[in-house]
Amino acid sequence: MARGFGNQGLPPQAQPEPGMPPEGMPAAGDDSSVSPEEQAQYEQFVDQAKILMYDERFLPTLLERLATNVDDETGFTGVQDDIAQAAVLIIQRVQEAATQAGEQVSDDVLMQAGEDVVELLGELVEAADIAEVDEETLTGAFYRALDLWRQQGEANGTIDGEALKQQFGMIQQADQEGRLGELLPGIDAAMREG
């Protein structure tokens, strides 16, 4: 999918384990709503995001971006917004690479992969001693990333803003009702681990 990223800077904990599904999306046999093709696409997308994140040419820029703590354009401050902005950048780059390779990434895969990228960035922030990251920070970063993704997609015509607003509203409602795990399988386990 994303050729040319290289993995020479990929630490052992970020290397994908053969045959093991990433934690953010249930294995194809575990949930009838996840096809084997979608699971494979998800795994490949998350693997490529990890490769990009830990690439020795990209990692210093990523760490600098995560330590910024203020976005003059939006006025948002703090590591939560830094994680959200970095997640959108990573997802965009991996999606662009997939598109160039002739692959269409499903919205479900993008959503689940985005969730994982936010979590991975939270782990990176803590490992780099930039900040402590808790469940609330990760949840807020995920919502902010969704909003940034929507804004950029509406601006460039790749996203139907109304449909996405409805989906985002469903996610917020599920979170408020304690049903986020039903809508985003794996998020409960990810939040417990974080």
N, C-alpha and C positions, 0 to 999 in steps of 0.2 A: 504494500500500500504506500507507505511513505519511504521512498527510497532516498538514500543519500544522508540520512540522519546520522548513521553510524552508532555504535554502542560502546565505543572505547571508554566513555566516561560513565557508563552505567554501573552503579554500585551493585554488589551481590543481592542486597535485599530488594532491589527494583527489577531484577531480572525475572522474567516470567518463568514459572515452573511448567515444564511440559505436561500437558494433559490436565492441568489444574485450572478450573475457571476462576477468573478474578472474582473477588467477593461481592462486588456491586450488583451483579446480575446472576440470578440462579442458573444453575446448569440446565441445559436443554431438557433433560429428563426429569428435572425437579419441578418444572412449572410448564403446563401445557401451553401457556401463552408465549413461550420463548421457543422459537424454532431453532434447529441446529445451525442454520445459516446465520440467523441473527446473533446467536451466541458466539459463533466463530468471528463474525464481523466485530462484535463488541470486544472480544478478547484481543483481536488484532489492533483495534483502535486504541485500547488502553495500553497495550504493549508499545505502540508507536508513540503515544504520549509520554510514557516513561523514558523511552529512548531519547526523545527530544528534550525532556526536562533535564536529564543528566548528561547530555552531550557536553563535552568539555568546552565547546565554543559557545554554547547557549547558557550553561549553568551560571557563570558569573553575572551575565545580564539579568537572568531570572532572579538571582539572589538580590541584586541591586534593586530590581523592581519591587520585590517583596518587602524590602526594608525602607521604601520611600515614605510610607505612612501619610502622605498628603497628596491629593490630586487637585491641582490648582483649577483645572477645568470644571470638575464636578463638585468640588468642595468637600467630598467625602474624605474622611481621615481614618487611619488605623489599618491594622493588618487585615481586617475583614475585607475591606475594599481592595487592598493590594492582592489578596488571594483571588478575589473575584475577577479582577482585571487580568491577572496572570492566567487564570483558568480559561478565560475567553480567548486570550492570545494563543494558548496551546491548542485548544480545541479547533480554532480557526486554521492554524497551520496544519494540523493533522487532517482536518476535513479537506483543505485545499489539496494536500498531497493525494488523498484518496480520490478526489475528483479528477486530478491530473492523471491518475492511474486508471480512470474510467469506472470507478466504483461510486455508487450512490449509497450514502450512509443514512440509515433510517433515523427518524426523529427519536424513537425509543432508545436506539443505541447512543445517539448524541446525549440524551438526557442522562442515561445511566453512566456513560463515560464521563460526562461533565461532573457528576456526583463524585466519581472516583478521583478525578483530577483535583477537585477541590480538597478532598481528603488527603491526597498525596502532597499537595502544596502545604496543607496544614502541618503534615509531618516534617516536611522540608524546613518550614519556618522554625519549628521547634528544634530540629537537629542543627540548624545554623545559629541557634541562640538569638534569633531575631525577636521572638515573642512567645509567650505561652498561648496555646490555642485550645479552646474548650469547645464543647458541643454547640453552644450558642453562637460562637464565632463561625464555626463551620456551616451551620444552618444559615446564618445571615449571609455568609460569603456565597453560598449556593444560590440563594434567592437573588442576591445582587448580580451574580454572574448571569442568571436567567434574564434579568432585566436588561443588562448590558447587551446580551446576545440578541434580545428582542429589538432593542433600539438600533443596533447595527444592521440587523436583518431587514427591518422596516426601511431604514435609510437606503440600503442598496437593493431593495426590492426582492430579496430572497425569502422573506418571511411574511405571512399573512398575520398582521398585528392583532386583529380581532380574535382569530382562532387561538393564537398564542396567549392572549390575555385570558381567554376562557380556561385554557389548560393551566396557566399559572394560578388562577383563582381556585381551581380544583386542588392544586397542590397546597396552597395556603389553607384552604378549608380542611383538607385531610390532616394537615399538621396540627391545626387548632383542635381538631376532634380526636387527636391521638391515633389517626389511621394512616400516617405517612408511610409506614412500612407496607401497607396494602397497595398503595399507589406506586411506591418506589421500592421494590423488593431489594432487601439487602441493606437499606439505610439504617435500620435499627441496629443490626450487628456492627455496622461501620461506626455508628455513634457510640456504641458501648465500648468498642476498641479504642476509640479516640479519647 
